[in-house]
Structure formats: structure tokens, C-alpha cells
Amino acid sequence: MTIMEPSQTIKLFSGESIPIEQHKVRVVQKLFLVPIEERLKAMEEAGFNSFLLSTRHVFLDMLTDSGCNAMSDKQVAATLMSDDAYGGSQSFERMQEAVADVFGKKYLLPVHQGRAAEHIISQAYVKPGDIVPMNYHFTTTKAHIELPGGQVLELYTPEAVKVKSSCPFKGNMDLKRLREAIEQNGVEHTPFVRMEASTNLIGGQPFSMENLRGVRAICKEYGIPLVLDASLIGENAYMIKQREEEYRNVPIKYILLEMCDQADIVYFSSRKVSSARGGGIATNNPDHFDRMKNLVILFEGFLTYGGMSVREVEAIAVGLRETQDETYISQSPEFIKYLVETLDAAGVPMITPPGGLGAHVYATDFIPHVPQTEYPAGALVAAFYIVSGVRGMERGTISSVRNPDGTDLLADLELMRLAVPRRVFTLSQIKYVADRLIWLHKNRELIGGLRFREEPKLLRFFLGKLEPTSDWPQKLVAQFRKDFGDSL
Ligand SMILES: *Cc1c(COP(=O)(O)O)cnc(C)c1O
């Protein structure tokens, strides 16, 4: 008999299946859907860079899922019972207990967010000339491994970077290449192997448990620690349950424990995994704990708060336990699936299959007439904001850098990412996103390119300002008014 776990998806009488919210909204925040003319003005003032928009002008904020998930009533209640103490805070003990129950690791080092965990791990383990094999890099991970002189080695399968795919586990590591890499670089230059759950930069794509077990076996054989980035572990666990036959009837709680059991060190950003703000590094090995603890005191804070407010520590403890609840953890992936499938069916070029974290639109096929040197992903983000008030994030050449000769280092993929933070949006809002994006796709020939107006040397995607290469934004506004009249 199959075990029926409560799910986020229900079947309607019409035969259609829809994701349905298994929570009620009790605290709300006002949103602003301002007229398109005001949105155009706001975009011009922001230098066609969505990072620089004020939320006063944003209707649905799909920039990121980091630190903007909705907390539950139990999380908010827990923040009121926090124990302010420099050492020995009971709030920290509650977080420790939650990490032991949910991830199965008894030693916990607290840090202020995910990248801080990466900083501590890299400083403790990576030395010049080291290679760190991983399924795929994350921006902050790569920077922190390169800081002490290490290098990232990505061992993804060819399926991982295919835009349209039916591969259920694009986040898998190529096991053959892992073995070759260790043989080639030597165990002494391989401080650890890293696996990232719901691989962020390739579209929130999961790995399978079978693949993780394979990575584990190779690590064990060579005596190399396996580090798991668990920032998006809930979604990966949910997709294992959905897509890996062996786990169809296994409760999420046990899938999470089995995933963490493969790893020697588990680290996480609580801005994602437990809908609060903070992070941690967990292990069952006291040697790993000892090797990192002084760095935590030096860079983060004492071992019972690690730079976090105790209120957030309490919220993390509750949020981690909620990760075991399938109705919670399925919410974001089911909404993403609905959005991706709706858009894909309407001919909008999407990264498939749907993953965790957000929906990813393939800008190169959306506006093939905009050359990569005119930043198609950035142009699409700007155009979509203007026609909808929805703020996405550019993941393409603007997020890249320049070559020494001054030309752009072109990105592998030009993507617009529409993040779906957990428990924040309703289905009617998701339908609105799909509707306006389908309209924009029908009118895609109106979208033009962008060029830099002010370009900082470092991290230009955060602070750089751009301008359109023609008056295409005005033409887009005129077409919108023609089709929608005086509607917002
Ligand atoms: C967001 C993220 C991080 C970094 O976490 P922050 O809390 O934003 O510093 C690391 N790894 C993955 C997979 C992430 O998604």
C-alpha cells in the first residue's frame, strides 16, 4: 500500500491538477502595482538594473529566495522566547537539537549566512594548488575556494547544461570523472569533494540519492571528506521523493537524514533552508569541528551565536524542523513546476525539467535578435519588469566580467531567473506572472539591447547602470497600452 502524505498538489473535478496552498495567510504586506509609465521611469532611474529598483515600485519580487521566505506562526512565536546570552544560550541549544534531529549531525558551528560557512570551510581546508571537485559551483563558493589559492573543478554531466531536457537529475556528478580527477590531482591536493543540493546556477536542479551514494563511496575509498551544501536541501529531498522510484514512499524526514548521512560536513544558508537569516556547519566528527571552531570565533562570533541574532537562531530551529513537513517543502517546487509547465506549453523557452528555487527563462531563444554583447538576459529582465512590475534577476553576461582586452567574457547561458520564495506568493500571482510573460513573448520583437552607462570594475551586476540601445522601452509601453487599455 502506498503511504499517502499530505501534498501541495490536488486534483480538481475538471481533471486538472493545481498546487494548492496548505497554509493560510495571517500577516500581510502591501504590494505596489504602479502604472506601466511609472515602472518605465523607475527602470530608467535604476539604470536598467533590477538590483537597483526600490520595492516601492515592485509588484512581485522574484529577485531571489534568499532571506525573503515567509516565516510560520511558530517561527515568529519562537523569536519571542529567545535567550540573549553570549555563551551557553538556550536558543543555540535548541538550534543544535534541531540540526541533530533533521540533519543527524551532533556538532554545530553557527555562522551568519551561507557564504560565511564557505569562508570558514575553505580557510580551514583549502591551500594553494588544491582542486575541489563539485557537481557545479555557486558564485560565493567559487570565490571562497579561490581566495586561499584553490580551484573549482566542475564534474557535471553533459545533460546539466542542456536547456531543454527530461533528465530528472541534472545535478548529478559524473562519477567516472571524479575518480579520474582524484587520480590526476592526488588525494593530497583534493581537500574535499563538494555536492550542492538543488544545484542553484543550473536552474535549481537536484541530484539523485543513488548518485550521492556513488560520490560517497569514491570519497570513502580515497579517504577524502564529502561536504554537502544543504542550502536548498529540502527541495532536493522532495524531488528525490518525486523522481527516484526507490524513495516514492519514504517520508521526507528519512530522505533528509540519508542525504546528510552520506556527508562528513553539512553546511547551510538559513536564508534559504529554514526561512530565517543565518547559517551553520554541522558534522559528527570532532576533528572537523576542532579544525574550524577557532575560525568561527575569529570571523563570526562566539560558538553559541556565530554572528546571528538569538531571535533568528530560534526561528532557524523551528524552520529546520518544518523542512521535514512535505506540505511545506513541496510548496515552492510545485509552484515552480506549475509556472514552468504553463510557460513551456505556451512556447516560452524555459529551462526544463522544473527545479527548485525559481523558474529560469532562456533569453537567447526568447530574443534571438539581441546579440549577446547587448546583454539579452539583462534586456529581458528590464522588459519584463516594465510590462509586469515583476522583478527577476539577470544571470548572464552582465553577471560576468570583461576579458583583459576589454571585451565581455560571454556567459555560457543567458537566463532570466524568476525566484519563487517559499510560502510568499499565491497561485493567482503566479498566473499573472505567466500571463504577462506569454504576452511579452508574443511581442518579443519589440525588445532591444542594453549597453553600459556606468560600469564599476568589480561586481558590475550589483551596481552598474545601463541604457537601452534604442527607444524600444517606449515602443513596448505603447504596445502594452494598445492591448491592455488602461489596465495596470
Ligand atoms: C544562497 C546560497 C549560498 C550562500 O548563502 P548566503 O546565505 O546567501 O550567503 C550557498 N550555496 C547555495 C547553494 C546557495 O543557494
Ligand as a Chemical Component Dictionary entry (heavy atoms), coordinates in Angstrom:
data_LIG
# 
_chem_comp.id                   LIG 
_chem_comp.type                 NON-POLYMER 
_chem_comp.pdbx_formal_charge   0 
_chem_comp.three_letter_code    LIG 
# 
loop_
_chem_comp_atom.comp_id 
_chem_comp_atom.atom_id 
_chem_comp_atom.alt_atom_id 
_chem_comp_atom.type_symbol 
_chem_comp_atom.charge 
_chem_comp_atom.model_Cartn_x 
_chem_comp_atom.model_Cartn_y 
_chem_comp_atom.model_Cartn_z 
_chem_comp_atom.pdbx_ordinal 
LIG C1 C1 C 0 22.453 31.159 -1.374 1  
LIG C2 C2 C 0 23.381 30.041 -1.429 2  
LIG C3 C3 C 0 24.606 30.096 -0.754 3  
LIG C4 C4 C 0 25.076 31.327 0.001  4  
LIG O1 O1 O 0 24.231 31.627 1.056  5  
LIG P1 P1 P 0 24.075 33.131 1.622  6  
LIG O2 O2 O 0 23.291 32.962 2.878  7  
LIG O3 O3 O 0 23.363 33.931 0.581  8  
LIG O4 O4 O 0 25.455 33.654 1.883  9  
LIG C5 C5 C 0 25.431 28.984 -0.845 10 
LIG N1 N1 N 0 25.066 27.898 -1.540 11 
LIG C6 C6 C 0 23.898 27.813 -2.194 12 
LIG C7 C7 C 0 23.554 26.573 -2.936 13 
LIG C8 C8 C 0 23.005 28.878 -2.165 14 
LIG O5 O5 O 0 21.843 28.789 -2.850 15 
# 
loop_
_chem_comp_bond.comp_id 
_chem_comp_bond.atom_id_1 
_chem_comp_bond.atom_id_2 
_chem_comp_bond.value_order 
_chem_comp_bond.pdbx_ordinal 
LIG C1 C2 SING 1  
LIG C2 C3 SING 2  
LIG C2 C8 DOUB 3  
LIG C3 C4 SING 4  
LIG C3 C5 DOUB 5  
LIG C4 O1 SING 6  
LIG O1 P1 SING 7  
LIG P1 O2 DOUB 8  
LIG P1 O3 SING 9  
LIG P1 O4 SING 10 
LIG C5 N1 SING 11 
LIG N1 C6 DOUB 12 
LIG C6 C7 SING 13 
LIG C6 C8 SING 14 
LIG C8 O5 SING 15 
# 
